[in-house]
Amino acid sequence: MIRFILLVLFLFSFLLFGLPILGAEWIYRKYNQEASDYQCLRIVQWAFKVLLLITGVSVTVIGEENVPDEPVLFIANHRSYFDILLTYSRCKRLTGYVAKKEMLRYPVLRDWMKRLYCLFLDRDNPKEGLKSILTAIDHVKNGISVCIFPEGTRNDGEELSMLPFHSGSFKVAEKTGCAIVPVSLNNTHFMFEQHIPKIEKTHVVIEYGKPIYPKELDKETRKRIAPYCQNIIQETINRNQSLV
């Protein structure tokens, strides 16, 4: 329970003292947008690393060299709130995460998310959902990677299970030609969700798969790109479960 309390206290402190930083970055961005963007990225990554340190998590990372130095579409299975911290803290380039619109309820946190090119998806409004995908396409065209959890929500089912991937999540890659990088996460559910509100020391495994370029796939595979990518992640988490 002490880890949960420390995590909440640190998060509250970061959001409180982050307000003047956001203000300063808003001004600095007018003079050097790219430098300010990367400063905000590194600040948030530092905060995420501190939060992960508090949890006591140990991480095995496989295949990080597979991520090309270009804007990509990251796709990952989703089991825990900590999936975002674990993956975002490792992003080398600017990356916007697709989050549920409910995150807009939280002041300051939503401002940091907007500042870092995150998108807020309304899953109940197809028109608004399309707008978010179009914005994500623009992000990639402007050199910003995008990360989507294609299951659409956290999967609370059995370990190694996944919900069906939504095909709309892959439009970003289909329309831009960017690489799809599958990210496979093992054991993140045991950090918190398995025994809320306790946070337990856990060993997780993250594997970055080889980039998939839609234009290099045959026509039939392109039509079924969602289940094709899901199968890759499923095979990976099945294999890596022996490492946790």
C-alpha positions in Angstrom: 0.0 0.0 0.0 2.9 2.3 0.7 3.9 2.2 -3.0 0.4 3.4 -4.0 0.5 6.3 -1.5 4.0 7.4 -2.7 2.9 7.1 -6.3 -0.2 9.3 -5.7 1.9 11.9 -3.8 4.5 12.1 -6.5 1.9 12.4 -9.3 0.0 15.1 -7.4 3.3 17.0 -6.8 4.3 16.7 -10.4 1.0 18.0 -11.7 1.1 20.9 -9.2 4.6 22.0 -9.8 4.3 21.2 -13.5 1.9 24.1 -14.0 4.6 26.9 -14.2 6.7 24.5 -16.3 3.8 24.2 -18.8 3.5 28.0 -18.8 7.2 28.5 -19.5 7.1 25.9 -22.3 4.1 27.6 -23.8 6.2 30.7 -24.2 9.4 28.9 -25.3 7.4 27.0 -27.9 6.8 30.2 -29.7 10.5 30.6 -30.3 11.6 27.0 -30.8 8.8 24.6 -31.2 10.9 21.4 -31.7 13.2 22.1 -28.8 10.2 22.8 -26.5 8.4 19.7 -27.7 11.4 17.5 -26.8 11.9 19.2 -23.5 8.3 18.4 -22.6 8.8 14.8 -23.8 11.9 14.3 -21.6 10.2 16.0 -18.6 7.3 13.6 -18.7 9.5 10.6 -19.4 11.5 11.5 -16.3 8.3 11.6 -14.2 7.2 8.3 -15.6 10.6 6.7 -14.8 10.2 8.0 -11.2 6.7 6.5 -11.0 8.0 3.2 -12.3 10.9 3.3 -9.8 8.3 3.7 -7.0 6.5 0.6 -8.2 9.7 -1.5 -8.0 9.0 -3.0 -11.4 11.9 -4.7 -13.3 11.8 -4.7 -17.1 13.2 -7.0 -19.7 13.3 -5.2 -23.1 13.7 -7.2 -26.3 14.1 -5.9 -29.9 14.2 -2.2 -29.2 16.7 -1.9 -32.0 13.8 -2.8 -34.4 12.3 0.6 -34.0 13.3 2.7 -37.0 14.4 6.3 -36.6 11.3 7.6 -38.3 7.6 8.3 -37.4 5.8 5.0 -36.9 2.6 3.5 -35.6 3.1 1.6 -32.4 0.4 -1.0 -31.6 0.4 -2.9 -28.4 -1.8 -5.2 -26.3 -3.2 -3.5 -23.3 -3.5 -5.0 -19.8 -2.6 -2.2 -17.4 -2.6 1.5 -16.7 1.1 1.1 -16.4 1.4 0.1 -20.1 1.5 3.7 -21.0 4.3 4.5 -18.5 6.3 1.5 -19.5 6.3 2.2 -23.2 6.2 6.0 -23.3 9.2 6.3 -21.0 11.2 4.5 -23.8 10.1 6.6 -26.8 13.1 8.3 -28.5 11.0 10.4 -30.8 7.9 12.6 -30.2 5.0 10.2 -29.8 1.3 10.9 -29.4 -0.8 8.3 -27.6 -4.4 7.7 -28.4 -6.4 7.9 -25.2 -10.1 7.7 -24.3 -11.9 11.0 -24.2 -12.6 10.6 -20.5 -9.0 11.7 -19.8 -10.2 15.2 -20.7 -11.8 15.3 -17.2 -8.5 15.7 -15.4 -7.0 19.2 -15.4 -3.3 19.7 -15.9 -2.9 16.0 -16.9 -4.9 16.7 -20.0 -2.8 19.8 -20.7 0.4 17.8 -20.6 -1.2 15.1 -22.8 -2.3 17.7 -25.4 1.1 19.3 -25.2 2.6 15.9 -26.2 0.3 15.4 -29.1 -2.0 12.9 -27.5 -5.4 12.3 -29.0 -8.7 11.8 -27.2 -10.9 9.2 -28.9 -14.7 9.2 -28.5 -15.5 5.5 -28.9 -19.2 6.2 -29.0 -19.1 8.8 -31.8 -17.8 7.5 -35.1 -17.6 11.0 -36.6 -15.4 12.2 -33.8 -13.4 9.0 -33.9 -12.7 9.6 -37.6 -11.4 13.1 -36.7 -9.0 11.7 -34.2 -7.6 9.2 -36.9 -7.2 12.0 -39.4 -5.3 14.1 -36.8 -3.1 11.0 -36.1 -2.4 10.8 -39.8 -1.3 14.4 -39.8 0.9 13.8 -36.8 2.8 11.0 -38.7 3.1 13.2 -41.8 4.6 15.9 -39.5 7.2 13.5 -38.1 5.4 12.5 -34.9 4.9 8.8 -34.0 1.5 7.6 -32.8 0.8 4.8 -30.3 -2.6 3.0 -30.3 -3.9 0.1 -28.2 -6.0 -1.6 -30.9 -8.1 -3.6 -28.4 -9.8 -0.2 -27.7 -9.7 -0.7 -23.9 -7.8 -2.5 -21.2 -8.3 -6.2 -21.3 -9.2 -7.7 -17.9 -9.4 -11.2 -19.2 -7.1 -14.1 -18.6 -3.4 -13.6 -18.9 -2.2 -14.0 -22.5 -5.7 -13.3 -23.8 -6.5 -10.3 -26.1 -9.6 -8.6 -27.3 -10.1 -8.3 -31.1 -8.1 -5.6 -32.7 -10.1 -2.8 -34.3 -9.2 -2.3 -38.0 -9.6 1.4 -37.8 -6.5 1.6 -35.6 -4.4 0.8 -38.6 -5.7 3.5 -40.9 -2.8 5.7 -39.8 -0.3 3.3 -41.4 -2.4 2.5 -44.4 -2.8 6.2 -45.3 0.7 7.3 -44.6 2.7 4.2 -45.5 4.6 4.5 -42.1 5.9 1.4 -40.4 3.7 -0.5 -37.9 5.8 -1.5 -34.8 4.1 -4.3 -32.8 4.8 -4.0 -29.0 4.1 -7.0 -26.9 3.7 -6.6 -23.1 3.8 -9.5 -20.6 2.8 -9.4 -16.9 1.9 -5.7 -16.6 -1.5 -6.7 -15.2 0.2 -8.0 -12.1 1.6 -4.6 -11.2 -1.7 -3.1 -10.1 -4.9 -4.4 -11.6 -4.6 -7.9 -10.1 -4.7 -6.5 -6.6 -6.0 -3.0 -6.5 -5.1 -0.8 -4.6 -1.8 -2.5 -3.9 1.2 -2.1 -6.2 3.4 -5.1 -6.3 7.0 -5.5 -7.4 6.7 -7.2 -10.8 8.9 -8.4 -13.7 7.5 -7.4 -17.0 8.7 -8.1 -20.6 8.4 -5.7 -23.4 9.3 -6.8 -27.0 9.4 -4.6 -30.0 8.8 -6.5 -33.2 10.2 -5.9 -36.6 8.6 -3.0 -38.5 5.7 -3.9 -40.8 5.3 -1.7 -43.9 1.7 -2.2 -45.3 2.9 -1.5 -48.8 5.2 -4.5 -48.6 2.4 -6.9 -47.7 0.4 -8.9 -50.2 -3.1 -7.6 -51.0 -4.9 -10.3 -49.0 -2.8 -9.6 -45.9 -3.3 -5.8 -46.2 -7.1 -6.5 -46.1 -6.7 -8.4 -42.9 -3.9 -6.3 -41.3 -5.6 -6.1 -37.9 -5.7 -9.9 -37.3 -2.3 -10.3 -38.9 -0.7 -7.9 -36.4 -2.7 -9.3 -33.6 -1.4 -12.8 -34.4 2.2 -11.5 -34.2 1.6 -10.0 -30.8 -0.2 -13.1 -29.6 2.6 -15.4 -30.6 5.1 -13.1 -28.9 3.4 -12.8 -25.6 2.9 -16.6 -25.6 6.6 -17.1 -26.1 7.7 -14.5 -23.6 5.5 -15.6 -20.8 8.3 -18.1 -19.8 10.5 -15.1 -19.2 8.4 -13.4 -16.5 
